[in-house]
Amino acid sequence: MNSRYSKQRLKTIQGLRSFKDTLPTKARGILNKKGKIFSQTLDNWKYIVGEDFFQICYPKSFKSANRLSLSLLSIMVKRGHEVDMEYSKKDIIEKMNKFFGYNVVESIKLITFEGDQQRFKERKIKDVANSQYIKKISNIKNSKIKNSLLEFSKYFKK
């Protein structure tokens, strides 16, 4: 394998490698592109919008700014509460930017939905790893690594 085309470390360093270097290139790109801001927004959504809005809305997606467009946060809003959210857009933008410490969000797009909020309800975790990967994981001798890989595989969809 030609190592000049991979972003893996070229020299061996005593100790552990960083987690970023162990990921495949495509997965690393997805995490760098969408991961940090959106995941922190999801984790702290209740703190950012408050208890009242937390019951009626949740973030759907985040698109970062580029040369052609501004950074956009898409929020799913329960039908009937659109007007309240429309009036509080500026407050949410200010709170998000204050939370991150710089201008992360420049505009918000509201999308309505009917029914209960499904995003933050507890989900059943299924084994989503392919059977071929489960067989390979089961061949690992170290039980801690084997168990952690099986738990890790539950969170990835095909």
C-alpha positions as CSV (number, residue, x, y, z in Angstrom):
1,M,0.0,0.0,0.0
2,N,1.3,3.4,-0.9
3,S,1.3,5.5,2.3
4,R,1.6,8.9,0.6
5,Y,-2.1,8.8,-0.3
6,S,-3.4,7.9,3.2
7,K,-3.7,10.3,6.1
8,Q,-2.5,7.7,8.6
9,R,0.6,8.5,10.6
10,L,3.8,7.6,8.8
11,K,6.0,7.3,11.9
12,T,5.3,5.0,14.8
13,I,4.9,6.8,18.1
14,Q,5.0,5.0,21.4
15,G,1.7,5.0,23.1
16,L,-1.8,5.3,21.7
17,R,-2.8,6.8,18.3
18,S,-5.4,9.5,18.2
19,F,-8.9,8.2,17.5
20,K,-9.2,10.4,14.4
21,D,-6.2,8.6,12.8
22,T,-7.8,5.2,13.3
23,L,-11.1,6.1,11.5
24,P,-11.6,5.4,7.8
25,T,-11.2,8.5,5.5
26,K,-14.9,8.7,4.6
27,A,-16.0,8.5,8.2
28,R,-13.5,11.1,9.2
29,G,-14.9,13.5,6.5
30,I,-18.4,13.1,7.8
31,L,-17.4,13.8,11.3
32,N,-15.4,16.9,10.3
33,K,-18.2,18.2,8.1
34,K,-21.3,17.8,10.3
35,G,-20.3,16.2,13.5
36,K,-19.2,18.7,16.1
37,I,-21.7,21.6,15.9
38,F,-24.7,19.5,15.2
39,S,-24.0,16.9,17.9
40,Q,-23.3,19.6,20.5
41,T,-26.5,21.3,19.5
42,L,-28.4,18.1,20.0
43,D,-26.8,17.5,23.4
44,N,-27.5,20.9,24.7
45,W,-30.8,21.7,22.9
46,K,-32.8,21.9,26.1
47,Y,-30.3,24.4,27.6
48,I,-30.3,26.5,24.4
49,V,-34.0,26.9,23.8
50,G,-35.4,26.3,27.2
51,E,-38.0,23.9,28.6
52,D,-41.0,25.4,26.8
53,F,-39.5,25.2,23.3
54,F,-37.8,21.9,24.0
55,Q,-41.3,20.2,24.2
56,I,-42.4,21.5,20.8
57,C,-39.2,21.5,18.6
58,Y,-35.9,19.8,17.8
59,P,-33.0,20.5,15.4
60,K,-33.2,18.5,12.2
61,S,-30.0,19.4,10.4
62,F,-27.2,21.9,10.2
63,K,-25.6,23.2,7.1
64,S,-22.4,25.2,7.5
65,A,-21.6,28.4,5.6
66,N,-19.8,28.4,2.3
67,R,-19.2,30.9,-0.4
68,L,-22.8,30.7,-1.8
69,S,-24.9,30.3,1.4
70,L,-25.1,31.2,5.0
71,S,-25.0,28.7,7.8
72,L,-28.5,27.3,8.3
73,L,-30.1,25.4,11.2
74,S,-33.3,23.5,10.3
75,I,-35.7,23.1,13.2
76,M,-38.7,20.7,13.3
77,V,-41.6,22.5,15.0
78,K,-44.9,20.9,16.1
79,R,-47.9,22.2,14.2
80,G,-49.6,25.1,15.9
81,H,-46.4,26.5,17.5
82,E,-44.8,28.0,14.3
83,V,-45.7,31.6,15.2
84,D,-44.0,31.3,18.6
85,M,-40.9,29.9,17.0
86,E,-40.9,32.5,14.3
87,Y,-40.8,35.3,16.9
88,S,-38.0,33.6,18.9
89,K,-35.7,32.9,15.9
90,K,-33.4,35.8,16.8
91,D,-33.2,34.7,20.5
92,I,-32.3,31.2,19.5
93,I,-29.6,32.4,17.0
94,E,-28.1,34.6,19.8
95,K,-28.1,31.8,22.3
96,M,-26.5,29.4,19.9
97,N,-23.8,31.9,19.0
98,K,-23.2,32.7,22.6
99,F,-23.1,29.0,23.5
100,F,-20.4,28.2,20.9
101,G,-18.5,31.5,21.4
102,Y,-18.6,32.6,17.7
103,N,-21.2,33.1,14.9
104,V,-22.2,29.5,14.2
105,V,-25.8,30.0,13.0
106,E,-26.8,32.9,10.7
107,S,-30.4,31.8,9.8
108,I,-33.0,29.3,11.0
109,K,-35.5,27.4,8.8
110,L,-38.6,26.1,10.4
111,I,-40.2,22.8,9.3
112,T,-43.6,21.7,10.7
113,F,-44.6,18.2,11.7
114,E,-47.7,16.7,13.3
115,G,-47.8,14.4,16.2
116,D,-45.5,13.7,19.1
117,Q,-41.8,14.5,19.2
118,Q,-40.0,11.2,18.2
119,R,-36.4,12.4,18.1
120,F,-35.7,12.6,21.8
121,K,-37.7,9.6,22.9
122,E,-35.9,6.5,24.0
123,R,-35.1,4.3,21.1
124,K,-34.6,0.5,21.1
125,I,-31.1,-0.3,20.0
126,K,-30.8,-3.1,17.5
127,D,-27.8,-4.9,16.3
128,V,-27.1,-3.3,13.0
129,A,-23.7,-4.8,12.3
130,N,-23.6,-7.3,9.4
131,S,-23.3,-10.9,10.4
132,Q,-19.9,-11.1,8.7
133,Y,-18.5,-8.4,11.0
134,I,-20.0,-10.0,14.1
135,K,-18.2,-13.2,13.2
136,K,-14.9,-11.3,12.8
137,I,-15.5,-9.5,16.1
138,S,-16.2,-12.7,17.9
139,N,-12.8,-14.1,16.8
140,I,-11.1,-11.4,18.8
141,K,-9.4,-12.8,21.9
142,N,-9.4,-9.7,24.1
143,S,-12.8,-9.6,25.7
144,K,-12.8,-5.9,26.5
145,I,-12.1,-4.9,22.9
146,K,-14.7,-7.5,21.7
147,N,-17.4,-6.1,23.9
148,S,-16.7,-2.5,23.1
149,L,-16.8,-3.2,19.4
150,L,-20.1,-5.0,19.7
151,E,-21.5,-2.0,21.7
152,F,-20.0,0.4,19.1
153,S,-21.6,-1.4,16.2
154,K,-25.1,-0.9,17.7
155,Y,-24.9,2.8,17.0
156,F,-24.2,2.6,13.2
157,K,-26.8,2.1,10.6
158,K,-26.1,0.3,7.4
